[in-house]
Amino acid sequence: MLDYRVIPETSKVILEMLHEKLCENGHPVAPANVKFITPNDTSVDYHVGLHLYDVREIFGYQQTAPITNENTRVRPPKMLELHYMLFSNPKAQNTITTDEEHAIFSRALQVIYDAGNVPLPESEVFSIANMEGLMVSFVNHSLEDKIKIWSAFQSPYRLSIFFTVSPVILPSRRIDVISRVTKTTVKATQSSSLFAKNKG
């Protein structure tokens, strides 16, 4: 089963959305220069990077009761929220001007704002997870929080956009076999003292 690939497949959908929307109509950045990469990776040349930096459970959203069939009980799926960051690469071989960088981020903000509910392609992974679409929302981190995130990569802070994608549904593979009660036997006894009292 491919259900465990729901996170990388979701990242692929978001990257393809950026390739389609961020780079359309002759925008300064080409799809080949927008990559899924960690901020401190210097092995690949790119202009705009996308990185999944956190995964969180969505509390109060998921189904809490097990899914019970005739002879089995399956744990409910886990509802997740994926946290992404979009950033520029100042060390790209073909550098872009500050004006072009600002234009890229302005368009990226527009794409994320307009994304709303992102439809999913036909995929076995999304079918298994019963996913219907993805909601994309901004995360308004403080500058201090952004600097802390960047420091985890041992990198100085760079202009970046933070956003979430949810709900990402991770199915459970834990299946418990259950047996239903079909017959019960009730045996009643009467104490001798009570019987003697009633007889008298």
N, C-alpha and C positions, 0 to 999 in steps of 0.2 A: 504493500500500500504506500501511496505517496502523500498521505495526509500531513506528515511531518514537514513537508516542503512548503507549507502555506506561508511562512514568513519570507523565504527567498522569492517565492512567486509574487507575493505582494510587492516586494521591493522592485521586482522586474516591471510590474504594472506602473509603478510611480515613475521609474526611470523612463519608460517608454512614453508616458504622458509628457514628461519634460522634453524629451526628444521631439515630440510632435508639436507641442505648444510653445515651448521656449525658443525653439529654433526656426519657427515658421516665418515666411515672408522676408527672407534675406536678413534675418537678425544677425548681429555681429558674431554670435557663437554658433558653431556647427555641431550637429548631433554627435559626431565622433569625439568632440572635445568636452562632452558632458558625461562623466563617468561615475559609477558607483565605486567609491574608494575611501580609505581612511585619510584624515587630514594630514598625517605625518608620512604618508607613502610618497617617496620621491622616485620610485622606479618607473612610473608611468607619466607621460606628459598629458596635461589636460588644462582646460580653462575653468570649468565649473565641476565641483565634486558634490556627490550625494553620499551621506553616511548615516546608517542606522546606529544611533548611540544609546538607545534605551528601549526596553520592552516592559510594559506594565500591565497588570491585570486590571480589568474594569470591574470594580465592585458594584453590586446592586444591579448589574445588567444581565448576567448570565442566568441560565436556568439552574436552580439549586437542587431540584429533585432528580434522582436517577431516571434514566429512560428504561422503563420496564416492559418487556415483551412476555410471551407465554412462559418461557423457561430461562430467560436471561435478564440481567440487569446491567446497564452500561452507565458509567459515570457521565455526567453532563459535560458538554464541551467547555473549554476555557475561553473566555472572551478577553482579547488582548488589545492594547493600544500601543502602536509602534511610534517611536519618536525619531524623527529625522532632522538632519542639519544640511543646509545647502551653503556652499562656501566657494570662494574663488581661489585660484592658484597664482600667486604673484610670481612664481618661478617658472611659469610656462615658457617654452622655447619661443613661440610666437606670441609675444606679449601683446596685451590689449591696453588701450588708453584708459585713463580714469573715467572719462566720459562713457566709454563703451562698457566698462565694468558696472557703472551706475545704471546704465541702460539695461544691462543683463539682469541686475537685481530688481530693478523696477518692473521688468516684464515677469520675472519669477514671482514677485509678490502678487502681480495681477493673475498669473496662472493659478497659484495656490488659492487666492481669494475666490476666483471663479470656478474652481474645481467642483465644489459641492459634493455631490454623490458620484464617485467615479465608477462607471460600469466595468464589469469584469469580463475578460474574454472567456470563451468556452474552454474549460480546463478540467481535467480529472481531479486536480487538487482542490479547486474551488467548489466543484460539485460534491466531493466527499464532505467538505466542511459546511456545505449548505450556505455559502456566502452569496449575497445578492448585490452588494456594492460597498464602496469604501467612502467614508466621510473624511475630508481633509480640512484641518483647522490649524490656525496659527497658534503658537505658544509664545506668550509675551514674557520671556525670561528677562530678568534685570540684567544690566551690563555686568554686574558682579557674578551672577550665575553663569553667564556666557563665558566669562574669563575663566571660571573654575572648570567648565567643560573643556575648554581649549587647553588648560594646563594639564589635563589628564593625558593629552597627546604630546606633552612637553613642547608645545608650540605657542607662540604669542597669539593673542586674539586677532582674528581677521573678520572683516565684514561677513556676516552670516545670517541665514534665515532659519528659524526653528519651527517645525510644524509636526502635527500628529496625524496618524492614519488609523481609523477604527470603524467598526469592530472587526478585528481579525480573529476568526474562529478556529481554534485548535481542537480537533476532536480527541476524545480519549480512546485508547485501545484496551482499557481495562474492562473486561466482560466477566461478570460473576454468574455462574450457573445457579439457578434457584429451583427449588422444588416446592410445589404448592401442596397444602394440606388437603387431602381428598377424603380422609376418614378419621374420625375421632372416636375413642371409647371412653365412656364415663362410667365409673364404678362407684356406687354409693354404699356406705356402710352405716349401720345404726349401733350406737353404743349399748352395751348390755345394761348399764345402770338406768339409762333413759327408758329402755324397754321394760325393765322391771317396775319402774315407777308408774308407767302408764298402765301396766297390767293390774297393779294393785288398785 
